[in-house]
């Protein structure tokens, strides 16, 4: 597989899967007064609040700058993003000089990749990205949810409990009974732990944490600089760190987000391009 395609899968894949968006900043998250009652009512009530406050815009276009560090190999580039909810995600990746290097089009069943620097292309299912990221679970729905900061269940996890940490609700896949044991010792048989840290005022997700001790992997994404759009609050900054075979850190700063305008998703393979291996 060529370097351009590998970099796309490792970096652009991370932007969406782990990451991972006009204009009044939300205040610092503050838990509402009925915190204890909500904690006692459990996960179903918090889940309803999160879903009611989710970002449901159908059409989104955005521009962002990205800094990626993969085992101390640093790369900086810009992306242009277009999305039609439940249908298509289109991304153009350019070096800082502005010439397009990579274009990708994701649909529910297909990943399309165009490497303009090496005159190559790739059209496949999501197995390509999952194999390189050692994840059998990445699909269009998860990518879309992470991109707009909405809730998703990794590996079909079920959320069992709500608890508090500083100024956030935490929606967790661990039950209260298992939580203490998890914090006290490493248990190779325990399930993947998925936590969402939730702003008590807006019920938007401000942090995502996934920990899988069985394969020694963990992921943390923190969302900040929330700004208000006509479709709700959107995080203009995210920082993702991944501990796995490689140590990866990806920082995304959005400079412009537009919602509600009907978009096109141009993608065609020139005749002189070869299929990437």
KOLPAKOL-53345 format. One record per residue (C-alpha): residue in three letters; chain; x, y negated, z. Coordinates in Angstrom, 2 decimals. Last residue first. Layout:
BEGIN
aa=Ala | ch=A | X=X | Y=Y | Z=Z
...
***
This chain:
BEGIN
aa=Unk | ch=A | X=-2.11 | Y=1.74 | Z=-3.74
aa=Unk | ch=A | X=-3.48 | Y=-1.49 | Z=-5.25
aa=Unk | ch=A | X=-5.45 | Y=-1.21 | Z=-8.50
aa=Unk | ch=A | X=-3.83 | Y=-3.15 | Z=-11.29
aa=Unk | ch=A | X=-4.74 | Y=-6.66 | Z=-12.50
aa=Unk | ch=A | X=-4.37 | Y=-7.57 | Z=-16.20
aa=Unk | ch=A | X=-8.14 | Y=-7.51 | Z=-16.85
aa=Unk | ch=A | X=-8.92 | Y=-10.07 | Z=-14.16
aa=Unk | ch=A | X=-11.10 | Y=-8.77 | Z=-11.29
aa=Unk | ch=A | X=-14.18 | Y=-10.90 | Z=-10.54
aa=Unk | ch=A | X=-15.52 | Y=-12.40 | Z=-7.33
aa=Unk | ch=A | X=-17.62 | Y=-15.53 | Z=-6.96
aa=Unk | ch=A | X=-19.84 | Y=-15.63 | Z=-3.83
aa=Unk | ch=A | X=-22.44 | Y=-18.37 | Z=-4.31
aa=Unk | ch=A | X=-24.05 | Y=-20.41 | Z=-1.53
aa=Unk | ch=A | X=-27.43 | Y=-21.80 | Z=-0.46
aa=Unk | ch=A | X=-26.89 | Y=-24.61 | Z=2.07
aa=Unk | ch=A | X=-28.29 | Y=-24.05 | Z=5.59
aa=Unk | ch=A | X=-25.16 | Y=-24.35 | Z=7.70
aa=Unk | ch=A | X=-21.90 | Y=-26.27 | Z=7.27
aa=Unk | ch=A | X=-18.79 | Y=-25.79 | Z=9.43
aa=Unk | ch=A | X=-15.60 | Y=-27.85 | Z=9.17
aa=Unk | ch=A | X=-12.21 | Y=-27.89 | Z=10.87
aa=Unk | ch=A | X=-12.36 | Y=-24.42 | Z=12.40
aa=Unk | ch=A | X=-9.36 | Y=-23.42 | Z=14.48
aa=Unk | ch=A | X=-8.48 | Y=-19.73 | Z=14.55
aa=Unk | ch=A | X=-5.66 | Y=-18.26 | Z=16.66
aa=Unk | ch=A | X=-4.61 | Y=-14.63 | Z=16.13
aa=Unk | ch=A | X=-2.29 | Y=-12.71 | Z=18.46
aa=Unk | ch=A | X=-1.13 | Y=-9.19 | Z=17.71
aa=Unk | ch=A | X=1.00 | Y=-6.68 | Z=19.57
aa=Unk | ch=A | X=1.30 | Y=-3.63 | Z=17.33
aa=Unk | ch=A | X=0.54 | Y=0.00 | Z=18.13
aa=Unk | ch=A | X=-2.14 | Y=-1.47 | Z=20.43
aa=Unk | ch=A | X=-2.56 | Y=-4.57 | Z=22.57
aa=Unk | ch=A | X=-4.67 | Y=-7.15 | Z=20.74
aa=Unk | ch=A | X=-4.90 | Y=-10.85 | Z=21.53
aa=Unk | ch=A | X=-7.59 | Y=-13.09 | Z=20.03
aa=Unk | ch=A | X=-7.86 | Y=-16.86 | Z=20.37
aa=Unk | ch=A | X=-11.00 | Y=-18.62 | Z=19.11
aa=Unk | ch=A | X=-11.79 | Y=-22.22 | Z=18.26
aa=Unk | ch=A | X=-14.77 | Y=-23.95 | Z=16.66
aa=Unk | ch=A | X=-17.25 | Y=-21.93 | Z=18.71
aa=Unk | ch=A | X=-20.83 | Y=-22.46 | Z=17.36
aa=Unk | ch=A | X=-23.83 | Y=-23.70 | Z=19.36
aa=Unk | ch=A | X=-27.24 | Y=-23.53 | Z=17.69
aa=Unk | ch=A | X=-28.71 | Y=-23.39 | Z=14.19
aa=Unk | ch=A | X=-28.79 | Y=-27.17 | Z=13.59
aa=Unk | ch=A | X=-25.21 | Y=-27.29 | Z=14.77
aa=Unk | ch=A | X=-23.75 | Y=-27.97 | Z=18.22
aa=Unk | ch=A | X=-20.08 | Y=-27.66 | Z=19.00
aa=Unk | ch=A | X=-18.32 | Y=-25.17 | Z=21.25
aa=Unk | ch=A | X=-14.62 | Y=-25.94 | Z=21.62
aa=Unk | ch=A | X=-13.91 | Y=-22.48 | Z=23.05
aa=Unk | ch=A | X=-14.10 | Y=-18.75 | Z=22.34
aa=Unk | ch=A | X=-11.77 | Y=-16.23 | Z=24.00
aa=Unk | ch=A | X=-11.09 | Y=-12.86 | Z=22.39
aa=Unk | ch=A | X=-9.47 | Y=-10.01 | Z=24.32
aa=Unk | ch=A | X=-8.65 | Y=-6.55 | Z=23.00
aa=Unk | ch=A | X=-7.18 | Y=-3.49 | Z=24.64
aa=Unk | ch=A | X=-5.64 | Y=-0.28 | Z=23.42
aa=Unk | ch=A | X=-3.97 | Y=2.58 | Z=25.27
aa=Unk | ch=A | X=-5.76 | Y=5.40 | Z=23.42
aa=Unk | ch=A | X=-7.63 | Y=6.78 | Z=26.43
aa=Unk | ch=A | X=-7.34 | Y=3.43 | Z=28.20
aa=Unk | ch=A | X=-9.85 | Y=1.80 | Z=25.87
aa=Unk | ch=A | X=-10.46 | Y=-1.80 | Z=26.96
aa=Unk | ch=A | X=-12.69 | Y=-4.28 | Z=25.13
aa=Unk | ch=A | X=-13.00 | Y=-7.89 | Z=26.32
aa=Unk | ch=A | X=-15.10 | Y=-10.64 | Z=24.71
aa=Unk | ch=A | X=-15.14 | Y=-14.20 | Z=26.01
aa=Unk | ch=A | X=-17.30 | Y=-17.31 | Z=25.71
aa=Unk | ch=A | X=-20.54 | Y=-15.65 | Z=24.55
aa=Unk | ch=A | X=-23.46 | Y=-18.09 | Z=24.34
aa=Unk | ch=A | X=-26.10 | Y=-18.03 | Z=27.06
aa=Unk | ch=A | X=-26.32 | Y=-21.83 | Z=26.79
aa=Unk | ch=A | X=-26.38 | Y=-22.63 | Z=30.51
aa=Unk | ch=A | X=-24.91 | Y=-19.54 | Z=32.20
aa=Unk | ch=A | X=-22.14 | Y=-19.20 | Z=29.61
aa=Unk | ch=A | X=-21.58 | Y=-15.47 | Z=29.01
aa=Unk | ch=A | X=-18.54 | Y=-13.23 | Z=29.45
aa=Unk | ch=A | X=-19.12 | Y=-10.05 | Z=27.42
aa=Unk | ch=A | X=-17.49 | Y=-6.86 | Z=28.69
aa=Unk | ch=A | X=-16.81 | Y=-3.59 | Z=26.89
aa=Unk | ch=A | X=-15.19 | Y=-0.66 | Z=28.67
aa=Unk | ch=A | X=-14.46 | Y=2.41 | Z=26.54
aa=Unk | ch=A | X=-15.42 | Y=5.50 | Z=28.48
aa=Unk | ch=A | X=-13.47 | Y=6.96 | Z=31.41
aa=Unk | ch=A | X=-11.56 | Y=10.19 | Z=30.97
aa=Unk | ch=A | X=-8.08 | Y=8.66 | Z=31.09
aa=Unk | ch=A | X=-8.85 | Y=6.99 | Z=34.47
aa=Unk | ch=A | X=-6.37 | Y=4.30 | Z=35.41
aa=Unk | ch=A | X=-7.07 | Y=3.24 | Z=38.97
aa=Unk | ch=A | X=-8.59 | Y=0.56 | Z=41.17
aa=Unk | ch=A | X=-10.49 | Y=-1.56 | Z=38.66
aa=Unk | ch=A | X=-12.19 | Y=1.40 | Z=37.05
aa=Unk | ch=A | X=-13.11 | Y=2.88 | Z=40.43
aa=Unk | ch=A | X=-14.79 | Y=-0.35 | Z=41.46
aa=Unk | ch=A | X=-16.73 | Y=-0.62 | Z=38.20
aa=Unk | ch=A | X=-18.07 | Y=2.93 | Z=38.20
aa=Unk | ch=A | X=-20.78 | Y=2.31 | Z=40.79
aa=Unk | ch=A | X=-21.71 | Y=-1.08 | Z=39.35
aa=Unk | ch=A | X=-22.32 | Y=0.58 | Z=35.99
aa=Unk | ch=A | X=-19.80 | Y=-0.10 | Z=33.29
aa=Unk | ch=A | X=-20.94 | Y=-1.29 | Z=29.84
aa=Unk | ch=A | X=-20.69 | Y=-4.83 | Z=31.13
aa=Unk | ch=A | X=-22.48 | Y=-8.18 | Z=30.83
aa=Unk | ch=A | X=-20.44 | Y=-10.71 | Z=32.77
aa=Unk | ch=A | X=-22.12 | Y=-13.92 | Z=33.89
aa=Unk | ch=A | X=-19.66 | Y=-16.75 | Z=34.07
aa=Unk | ch=A | X=-18.51 | Y=-19.46 | Z=36.47
aa=Unk | ch=A | X=-16.05 | Y=-17.51 | Z=38.66
aa=Unk | ch=A | X=-16.75 | Y=-13.85 | Z=37.91
aa=Unk | ch=A | X=-20.28 | Y=-12.61 | Z=38.32
aa=Unk | ch=A | X=-22.01 | Y=-9.30 | Z=37.67
aa=Unk | ch=A | X=-24.49 | Y=-7.79 | Z=35.23
aa=Unk | ch=A | X=-24.81 | Y=-4.06 | Z=34.61
aa=Unk | ch=A | X=-25.54 | Y=-1.22 | Z=32.21
aa=Unk | ch=A | X=-24.79 | Y=-2.30 | Z=28.66
aa=Unk | ch=A | X=-24.93 | Y=0.71 | Z=26.34
aa=Unk | ch=A | X=-22.01 | Y=1.28 | Z=23.97
aa=Unk | ch=A | X=-22.78 | Y=2.24 | Z=20.37
aa=Unk | ch=A | X=-19.07 | Y=2.47 | Z=19.51
aa=Unk | ch=A | X=-18.82 | Y=-1.30 | Z=20.14
aa=Unk | ch=A | X=-22.24 | Y=-2.79 | Z=20.88
aa=Unk | ch=A | X=-22.72 | Y=-6.26 | Z=19.39
aa=Unk | ch=A | X=-23.56 | Y=-9.70 | Z=20.74
aa=Unk | ch=A | X=-23.24 | Y=-12.82 | Z=18.60
aa=Unk | ch=A | X=-20.22 | Y=-15.08 | Z=18.12
aa=Unk | ch=A | X=-20.80 | Y=-15.94 | Z=14.46
aa=Unk | ch=A | X=-17.85 | Y=-13.96 | Z=13.10
aa=Unk | ch=A | X=-18.09 | Y=-11.29 | Z=15.76
aa=Unk | ch=A | X=-21.66 | Y=-10.45 | Z=14.78
aa=Unk | ch=A | X=-20.89 | Y=-10.42 | Z=11.04
aa=Unk | ch=A | X=-17.92 | Y=-8.10 | Z=11.47
aa=Unk | ch=A | X=-20.01 | Y=-5.76 | Z=13.63
aa=Unk | ch=A | X=-22.81 | Y=-5.60 | Z=11.04
aa=Unk | ch=A | X=-20.42 | Y=-5.09 | Z=8.14
aa=Unk | ch=A | X=-18.73 | Y=-2.07 | Z=9.67
aa=Unk | ch=A | X=-15.82 | Y=-1.22 | Z=11.96
aa=Unk | ch=A | X=-16.29 | Y=1.95 | Z=13.99
aa=Unk | ch=A | X=-13.63 | Y=4.47 | Z=13.09
aa=Unk | ch=A | X=-10.79 | Y=2.31 | Z=14.35
aa=Unk | ch=A | X=-7.11 | Y=3.03 | Z=13.80
aa=Unk | ch=A | X=-6.66 | Y=-0.52 | Z=12.43
aa=Unk | ch=A | X=-5.18 | Y=0.82 | Z=9.20
aa=Unk | ch=A | X=-7.73 | Y=3.62 | Z=8.92
aa=Unk | ch=A | X=-10.66 | Y=1.37 | Z=9.82
aa=Unk | ch=A | X=-9.73 | Y=-1.20 | Z=7.20
aa=Unk | ch=A | X=-9.62 | Y=1.32 | Z=4.35
aa=Unk | ch=A | X=-12.57 | Y=3.33 | Z=5.73
aa=Unk | ch=A | X=-14.76 | Y=0.25 | Z=5.25
aa=Unk | ch=A | X=-15.59 | Y=1.29 | Z=1.71
aa=Unk | ch=A | X=-13.39 | Y=0.59 | Z=-1.28
aa=Unk | ch=A | X=-12.47 | Y=-1.87 | Z=-4.02
aa=Unk | ch=A | X=-8.82 | Y=-2.91 | Z=-4.25
aa=Unk | ch=A | X=-7.11 | Y=-5.46 | Z=-6.47
aa=Unk | ch=A | X=-3.64 | Y=-6.32 | Z=-7.72
aa=Unk | ch=A | X=-1.96 | Y=-9.23 | Z=-9.49
aa=Unk | ch=A | X=0.85 | Y=-9.41 | Z=-6.90
aa=Unk | ch=A | X=0.27 | Y=-13.04 | Z=-5.86
aa=Unk | ch=A | X=-3.44 | Y=-13.02 | Z=-6.72
aa=Unk | ch=A | X=-4.27 | Y=-10.15 | Z=-4.38
aa=Unk | ch=A | X=-8.03 | Y=-9.48 | Z=-4.75
aa=Unk | ch=A | X=-9.95 | Y=-7.36 | Z=-2.22
aa=Unk | ch=A | X=-13.49 | Y=-5.96 | Z=-2.33
aa=Unk | ch=A | X=-14.89 | Y=-4.14 | Z=0.72
aa=Unk | ch=A | X=-18.17 | Y=-2.32 | Z=0.12
aa=Unk | ch=A | X=-21.30 | Y=-0.98 | Z=1.84
aa=Unk | ch=A | X=-22.81 | Y=-3.91 | Z=3.79
aa=Unk | ch=A | X=-21.04 | Y=-6.47 | Z=1.57
aa=Unk | ch=A | X=-17.58 | Y=-7.93 | Z=2.05
aa=Unk | ch=A | X=-15.88 | Y=-10.07 | Z=-0.58
aa=Unk | ch=A | X=-12.18 | Y=-10.86 | Z=-0.30
aa=Unk | ch=A | X=-9.86 | Y=-13.32 | Z=-1.95
aa=Unk | ch=A | X=-6.12 | Y=-13.54 | Z=-1.35
aa=Unk | ch=A | X=-3.35 | Y=-15.92 | Z=-2.43
aa=Unk | ch=A | X=-5.25 | Y=-19.13 | Z=-3.23
aa=Unk | ch=A | X=-2.92 | Y=-22.10 | Z=-3.71
aa=Unk | ch=A | X=-3.32 | Y=-24.68 | Z=-0.89
aa=Unk | ch=A | X=0.25 | Y=-25.44 | Z=0.16
aa=Unk | ch=A | X=-0.56 | Y=-24.10 | Z=3.66
aa=Unk | ch=A | X=-0.92 | Y=-20.62 | Z=2.25
aa=Unk | ch=A | X=-4.42 | Y=-19.75 | Z=1.03
aa=Unk | ch=A | X=-7.03 | Y=-17.14 | Z=2.00
aa=Unk | ch=A | X=-10.47 | Y=-17.18 | Z=0.35
aa=Unk | ch=A | X=-13.21 | Y=-15.34 | Z=2.23
aa=Unk | ch=A | X=-16.68 | Y=-14.15 | Z=1.23
aa=Unk | ch=A | X=-19.12 | Y=-12.44 | Z=3.62
aa=Unk | ch=A | X=-22.28 | Y=-10.99 | Z=2.06
aa=Unk | ch=A | X=-25.77 | Y=-9.64 | Z=2.75
aa=Unk | ch=A | X=-26.92 | Y=-9.45 | Z=6.40
aa=Unk | ch=A | X=-26.56 | Y=-13.25 | Z=6.80
aa=Unk | ch=A | X=-25.18 | Y=-14.99 | Z=3.74
aa=Unk | ch=A | X=-21.62 | Y=-16.06 | Z=4.46
aa=Unk | ch=A | X=-18.96 | Y=-18.31 | Z=3.01
aa=Unk | ch=A | X=-15.46 | Y=-18.82 | Z=4.41
aa=Unk | ch=A | X=-12.48 | Y=-20.85 | Z=3.26
aa=Unk | ch=A | X=-9.26 | Y=-19.86 | Z=4.98
aa=Unk | ch=A | X=-5.98 | Y=-21.61 | Z=5.70
aa=Unk | ch=A | X=-2.59 | Y=-20.05 | Z=6.44
aa=Unk | ch=A | X=0.06 | Y=-19.59 | Z=9.11
aa=Unk | ch=A | X=2.16 | Y=-16.46 | Z=9.56
aa=Unk | ch=A | X=4.44 | Y=-15.38 | Z=12.41
aa=Unk | ch=A | X=6.23 | Y=-12.02 | Z=12.69
aa=Unk | ch=A | X=6.77 | Y=-11.80 | Z=16.45
aa=Unk | ch=A | X=5.11 | Y=-8.36 | Z=16.66
aa=Unk | ch=A | X=2.18 | Y=-9.73 | Z=14.61
aa=Unk | ch=A | X=1.64 | Y=-13.45 | Z=15.25
aa=Unk | ch=A | X=-1.17 | Y=-15.11 | Z=13.31
aa=Unk | ch=A | X=-1.98 | Y=-18.82 | Z=13.10
aa=Unk | ch=A | X=-5.15 | Y=-19.68 | Z=11.20
aa=Unk | ch=A | X=-6.59 | Y=-22.95 | Z=9.91
aa=Unk | ch=A | X=-10.31 | Y=-23.06 | Z=9.20
aa=Unk | ch=A | X=-12.92 | Y=-24.07 | Z=6.64
aa=Unk | ch=A | X=-16.58 | Y=-23.12 | Z=6.85
aa=Unk | ch=A | X=-19.71 | Y=-22.14 | Z=4.94
aa=Unk | ch=A | X=-22.77 | Y=-20.59 | Z=6.56
aa=Unk | ch=A | X=-26.17 | Y=-19.52 | Z=5.15
aa=Unk | ch=A | X=-28.63 | Y=-17.48 | Z=7.23
aa=Unk | ch=A | X=-28.19 | Y=-19.21 | Z=10.59
aa=Unk | ch=A | X=-29.21 | Y=-16.98 | Z=13.50
aa=Unk | ch=A | X=-26.79 | Y=-18.00 | Z=16.26
aa=Unk | ch=A | X=-27.90 | Y=-16.26 | Z=19.45
aa=Unk | ch=A | X=-29.81 | Y=-17.99 | Z=22.26
aa=Unk | ch=A | X=-32.81 | Y=-15.61 | Z=22.34
aa=Unk | ch=A | X=-30.45 | Y=-12.63 | Z=21.97
aa=Unk | ch=A | X=-28.33 | Y=-13.77 | Z=24.92
aa=Unk | ch=A | X=-31.38 | Y=-14.45 | Z=27.10
aa=Unk | ch=A | X=-32.84 | Y=-11.02 | Z=26.26
aa=Unk | ch=A | X=-29.53 | Y=-9.32 | Z=27.08
aa=Unk | ch=A | X=-29.42 | Y=-11.13 | Z=30.42
aa=Unk | ch=A | X=-32.86 | Y=-9.79 | Z=31.30
aa=Unk | ch=A | X=-32.01 | Y=-6.24 | Z=30.21
aa=Unk | ch=A | X=-28.68 | Y=-6.20 | Z=32.05
aa=Unk | ch=A | X=-29.92 | Y=-6.57 | Z=35.60
aa=Unk | ch=A | X=-32.55 | Y=-8.36 | Z=37.65
aa=Unk | ch=A | X=-30.05 | Y=-8.57 | Z=40.52
aa=Unk | ch=A | X=-27.61 | Y=-10.66 | Z=38.54
aa=Unk | ch=A | X=-30.42 | Y=-12.89 | Z=37.35
aa=Unk | ch=A | X=-31.59 | Y=-13.45 | Z=40.90
aa=Unk | ch=A | X=-28.06 | Y=-14.22 | Z=42.07
aa=Unk | ch=A | X=-27.50 | Y=-16.73 | Z=39.29
aa=Unk | ch=A | X=-30.74 | Y=-18.64 | Z=39.86
aa=Unk | ch=A | X=-28.81 | Y=-21.90 | Z=40.24
aa=Unk | ch=A | X=-27.39 | Y=-21.86 | Z=36.71
aa=Unk | ch=A | X=-23.77 | Y=-20.89 | Z=36.11
aa=Unk | ch=A | X=-21.72 | Y=-23.72 | Z=34.68
aa=Unk | ch=A | X=-19.87 | Y=-23.47 | Z=31.36
aa=Unk | ch=A | X=-17.76 | Y=-26.55 | Z=30.60
aa=Unk | ch=A | X=-19.87 | Y=-29.01 | Z=28.63
aa=Unk | ch=A | X=-20.87 | Y=-28.37 | Z=25.06
aa=Unk | ch=A | X=-19.22 | Y=-30.49 | Z=22.44
aa=Unk | ch=A | X=-21.47 | Y=-32.49 | Z=20.15
aa=Unk | ch=A | X=-21.33 | Y=-32.03 | Z=16.43
aa=Unk | ch=A | X=-22.41 | Y=-31.18 | Z=13.42
aa=Unk | ch=A | X=-17.77 | Y=-21.15 | Z=14.17
aa=Unk | ch=A | X=-13.62 | Y=-13.98 | Z=15.60
aa=Unk | ch=A | X=-12.58 | Y=-12.42 | Z=16.46
aa=Unk | ch=A | X=-11.96 | Y=-9.08 | Z=16.88
aa=Unk | ch=A | X=-13.66 | Y=-7.70 | Z=13.85
aa=Unk | ch=A | X=-13.70 | Y=-10.82 | Z=11.77
aa=Unk | ch=A | X=-10.33 | Y=-12.43 | Z=12.27
aa=Unk | ch=A | X=-8.82 | Y=-9.01 | Z=12.91
aa=Unk | ch=A | X=-9.73 | Y=-7.83 | Z=9.43
aa=Unk | ch=A | X=-8.17 | Y=-11.00 | Z=8.04
aa=Unk | ch=A | X=-4.95 | Y=-10.15 | Z=9.88
aa=Unk | ch=A | X=-4.35 | Y=-6.41 | Z=9.69
aa=Unk | ch=A | X=-6.35 | Y=-5.76 | Z=6.53
aa=Unk | ch=A | X=-5.07 | Y=-8.79 | Z=4.67
aa=Unk | ch=A | X=-1.48 | Y=-8.19 | Z=5.73
aa=Unk | ch=A | X=-1.69 | Y=-4.62 | Z=4.42
aa=Unk | ch=A | X=-3.16 | Y=-5.80 | Z=1.12
aa=Unk | ch=A | X=-0.43 | Y=-8.39 | Z=0.62
aa=Unk | ch=A | X=2.35 | Y=-6.02 | Z=1.67
aa=Unk | ch=A | X=1.45 | Y=-3.42 | Z=-0.94
aa=Unk | ch=A | X=0.00 | Y=0.00 | Z=0.00
***
